[in-house]
């Protein structure tokens, strides 16, 4: 078991380093107001899949096992996994294009469907899926790296994606940002400027 734990720790370090590189390259592309280059888009896909697998394996091998009732954790985790998957898929469905989904194309702002109540349903779904996997496996380590992933993704959204979308879509995105919560909630009416 020690060998598996050490491999998972090493994977976490490698993925964290790779993630910082992808974040840096994304920042450069966004500052030039360009869609993501193919290699960076693929990097995001690899990072997301590898990070999810690391969480899944940490949960499967009960790394840093949490001493909480197994049945309660399984039911709660399964509910989170199911709802997170539904949320993520609802977000994916609105894009209607793998290129838009991958950041390779930024042709229009998506504000319909699930995007009318959340600016980031895919991220929110991803967060809930990772938390569900961690809870099902009762793994403290999976929970820790899930929290790291959530902080990392939140940083990406706030510091890179939102400013980029404001530069690309201007007033349309600013209005959308005022009316629609970052993660989930009720639509708000944007305050109209007074004449």
Secondary structure, DSSP 4 states (H G I P E B T S, - for coil): -HHHHHHHHHHHHHHHHHHHHHHHHHHHHHHTT-PPPHHHHHHHHHHHHHHHHHHHHHHHTTTTB--S-HHHHHHHHHHHHHHHHHHHHHHHHHH--HHHHTTS---S---SGGGGT-TTHHHHHHHHHHHHHHHHTTBHHHHHHHHHHHHHHHHIIIIIIHHHHHHHHTHHHHHHHHHS-SSS----PPPPPP-
